[in-house]
Amino acid sequence: MAQAVEEWYRQMPIITRSYLTAAIITTIGCSLEIISPYHLYLNPKLVVKQYQFWRLITNFLYFRKMDLDFMFHMFFLARYCKLLEENSFRGRTADFFYMLLFGASVLTGIVLIGGMIPYLSESFAKIIFLSNSLTFMMVYVWSKQNPYIHMSFLGLFTFTAAYLPWVLLGFSVLVGASAWVDLLGMIAGHAYYFLEDVYPRMTGRRPLKTPSFIKALFADEAVVVARPGNVRFAPPPAEEFHRD
C-alpha cells in the first residue's frame, strides 16, 4: 500500500506535486500548532505597511481544518491540477505555472477591491484564505476544456463536465458553505478561459502569453507522439517511385 502511494506521488507532474505537498505540510503544521494561521492569512494592511509579502502566497496553501472538507479539496486539487498539467498543459509547465499565477493575482485583486466596496466589504473581509478558490478555478478551467466528458455526482445523477462547477457550487450551498469561495474561483477561471481560449480565436492575439523569464525557470520536455511504422508524414523517397 505504501509503495503504491509513493509511486502515485512520484508520478505526479512537478507543479501538482509541489502544490499538493506545500498545502498538506502547511495544513498539518497548523493543525499541530507548529505554524499559526494568523501568520498566513491574507491581510492587505500587513502586506503594505509591514511588508509581510509572504501572505500573498501562504493564503493559498492553508485549507483550514483537517476534516472531511480538507480531504474533499485535496482530492480535487490532486485530480484536476494533475489532469490540467498532464493533458491541456502537457509539455508546457511554464504556461501552467503562469495560469496559476494569473488566477492567484485575479483572486487577490478581487478580494482587495471588494473590500473597498460598501455593502460588500464585510463579505470580502471574511475571505482571508484563497486556497479553495484557486482549486475551484482549476476545476472550472478543466470543465471548459473538457465540456463533453460524462460525469456522475455521488451516483445520484449524471451530467457533462461543462456543468461540474455549477454542481459543486450547488452542493456547497446545500451543506451550508459560503458560495463566495466557489464563485471567486469561477470568476478567475472564466477570466483565464476567455483571455486564453476565446479572445485569441476572436482577434488572433494572445494577451496571456507566458513571459520569457518564467519559461526560463522550467525546462519543458518535448512531447513525443508515437506513430505506427507504416504511416507516412512525408512523401516517400523518389527512388520508391521507380521500383518494379
Buried (B, 14 or more C-beta within 10 A) or exposed (E): EEEEEEEEEEEBBEBBBEBBEBBBEBBEBBBEEEBEBEEBBBBBEBBEEEEBEEBBEBBBBBBBEBEEBBEBBBEBBBBBBBBBBBEBBBEBBBBBBBBBEBBBEBBBEBBEEBBEEEEEEEEBEEBBBBBBBBBBBBBBBBBBBBEEEEBEBEEEEEBEBBBBBBBBBBBBEEEEBBEBBBBBBBBBBBBBBBBBBEBBEEEEEEEBEBEEEBBEEBEBEEEEEEEEEEEEEEEEEEEEEEEE
